[in-house]
Amino acid sequence: LVLELNQIIIPTYGTVPEQQNLHSPEWADFDDKPDSLFFSDGQRRIDFVLVYEDESKKMTHKRSDRKKQKRKRQVYESNLINNGLQLEATRSVLDEKLIFVKVHAPWEVLCTYAEVMHIKLPLQPNDLKTRDSAFNWFSRLFRVDENIIKPEQEFFTAPFQKELLSNFYIQDKDTFFNPSTRSRIVHFILSRVEYATKNNVKKFGINKLLDTGIYKAAFPLHDSSFRHLSTDPNCPSERYLLYREWAHPKNIFKLQPLDFIRKYYGEKIGIYFAWLGFYTNMLIVAAVVGVGCFLYGCLTRDNCTWSQEVCDPNIGGKIIMCPQCDKVCTYWNLTITCESSKKLCIFDSFGTLVFAVFMGIWVTLFLEFWKRRQAELEYEWDTVEYLEQEEQVRPEYEARCTHVVMNEITRQEEHVPYTACGKCIRMTFCTSAVFFWILLIIASVIGIIVYRLSVFLVFSATLSQHITGTEAIRKYLTPQTATSVTASLISFIIIMVLNVIYEKVAILITDFELPRTQTDYENSLTTKMFLFQFVNYYSSCFYIAFFKGKFVGHPGNPVYWLGKYRNEECDPGGCLLELTTQLAIIVGGKAIWNNIQEVFLPWVKNLIGRYCAAARSEKVVPRWEQDYHLQPIGKLGLFYEYLEMVIQFGFVTLFVASFPLAPLLALINNMLEIRLDAWKLTTQFRRMVPQKAQDIGAWQPIMQGIAILAVVTNAMIIAFTSDMIPRLVYYWSFSVPPYGSHSSHTMKGYINSTLSVFNVSDFRNASKPFSSWFGNQTTCRQVPYRDLRYPPGHQHQYEHNIYYWHVIAAKLAFIIVMEHVIYFVKFIISYVIPDVSQKTKSKVKREKYLTQKLLHENDLKVVKKTMGKIADKIIKGVDSTFRPKAE
């Protein structure tokens, strides 16, 4: 059977027919029915539309080039007709240069290719009873009205076979293959039909024709306008219903009609919106806990003893701090950090620790429950065995299959695009290229660090002079703040620029790698793009969280970077606030930029297109021409939507210890994102070719990797970036004897105890400040909580004291304990929650049993019927042979 089908299909790669043998599409005039989805006869449905510009009216190319393009297009259309497709051409209503070629797949073609593509189709209605959930009454309040969008009827399905046609549930040949399936079959044919042969290399596929400009567009049709119901009684107006009940902003608190989305756009888009909706729902719990931790920090801020000491004029007001850079920086008073310390009390509290532990567990629950939900969708949408049966080889891969190798399993020869040595060379080159570009990103981050170090000196020298006398501004506009904000803005701009470059680089590398299937292609591209984006977006945050202010030395012996720049210290309020600032700028800027790029730009382009056509608005425009003037969805489809959300997922989980409100902001953003993406798909873009998808692909292991890394990063943020551990060590050990003088555990005296003393006479000439000294004091204090050292005059002066080593030991112990506790809980959760629920497993087994039984019983009926006739003939023959002669 497969060989017979190949003999039907493979001739699409055959020789190009001669000029006199070329078939051409039928020509028809527009019948003034703007919502019609059929050929001019009103019977044959339009499954796809090809758009090209009439070569005789082109003025941009040479005559010989126009002739070649026309020849290729004519050959391509002739081969489409040879493969059984029916074509009808119509000239544009608004632009006479444009020709629209409408494509229809007859019943025989649909059946043939449905078998080749192993498409699952209905056998009989599903008779399995589903038990309603205990929360069904609650979720019904947020569902779409079933009277408007009716629930889809469920069927038992099986891969289509023409020989078993009578076994399938066919009530009407026109509706047996739904519009999505028809479009997918036609696109499969369009991607494999040949249009030229050059140097014994066959050129084929609609994608190449689009890239070379022979065709301007190729797309399936929307079934109606999104603004009103279709005037065609045969059209269900699903696009209008999707806009009204899904994409409209009024539905922001409603659940999504996932089955209806899948029916109209295909499983690939359906699984994206299912995942995004599930992620958003899970964020509700994280946002509630995060807000609770934030409110706890706000309520306990006034009880923050160490912050009160910083703001106290009798304590912090009398502490003079050493300059934070060489020569140009001045001495400063600790009370300058009063406002920062108050803010730090909100984020650097016990609630932050609780929230970090909670998020480590939450992310595991999210991933485990999503696996269960994904398994349910695989069953409901018939993609359980999709990868093994339905996915086809990419045309680009097929075109390069010139080498013959022996298949180890079948022991038959098969064609591949490269040998084992060639594959190894390609993989080595691709891996090297990825690492090279990642190193370039790291180089840009180092450039930002150099900017920070050099500009900090400038701000330190000039900023204080320009704002002298304006005390209110000086509290907030410190050199550190100015440096941090400007560096974050520049970093954001560089990130956006590099994104554009790395997108093209990742595509080029993946194209050279030549993956076999579309899923392999997307997974490979996903991995590369995420590696680029991970380094691009998160590197500056990792620098602030784990490197900035950690290796600065002390005033008498500072550490220099590149031998010239003194290592950057944290803002006087601490690096935790600076990390929060960096996150806010990148996440906020990224959200604004993405909305402009993804929503505003297509809307403006379509608006301009409608404005330009306003003069011709009195003309009736057909559905195919209305859709042509919408924006194309792009080759990568939802790739950037996934990438945007996974990057956000990283920010929410990796650095959540620095900003407990991150899940709340992500929740608000995602509620808008669902409706904006829905609005964009239904109103601004052409209809995508429906595609199958079993799961969310490579994004699943990427999120699992982020979840594992998030435990480490949050533990290290609490240990090394926040001041929680030094405070706990002081409270439990150094506030009482033998190290402290207080009779009971307390936080009093913490500030004075943790500020190392430095003698100003020990400054080197290269770093000695130009500014005059405060009064007659001979010492200044070093930056708090970072470098605890013995005072001048001690036999080990300026060396780390016992408090420092206690703090280091406590930090390491905290990281080990927190990681092991969370990982143990994650392991238990992963073990207890199975990836596939028992209910779904039973459904899958039941469906397999019933479909096999149904097909087997039908085959037995045919065999019995056939054998019965043969048996009757045999019996009649036996009777006539042994009958007595007298009779």
Helices and strands as residue ranges (DSSP letters): H 2-9, G 10-13, G 19-21, E 26-27, E 48-53, G 55-57, H 63-82, E 86-91, E 98-104, H 107-116, E 120-125, H 136-139, G 140-142, E 155-159, G 162-167, H 173-176, H 179-190, E 194-198, E 201-204, H 206-211, E 217-219, H 238-242, I 243-247, G 249-251, H 258-265, H 267-299, G 301-303, H 305-311, G 316-318, E 320-321, E 332-333, G 334-337, H 338-347, H 350-380, H 386-389, H 395-399, E 403-406, E 413-416, H 420-466, H 471-476, H 479-513, H 518-546, E 553-554, E 557-558, E 560-561, E 565-566, H 575-595, I 596-600, H 601-612, G 614-616, H 623-628, H 639-654, G 656-658, H 662-679, I 680-684, H 699-716, I 717-721, H 724-729, I 730-734, H 750-754, E 757-759, G 760-762, E 779-781, H 802-832, H 838-882
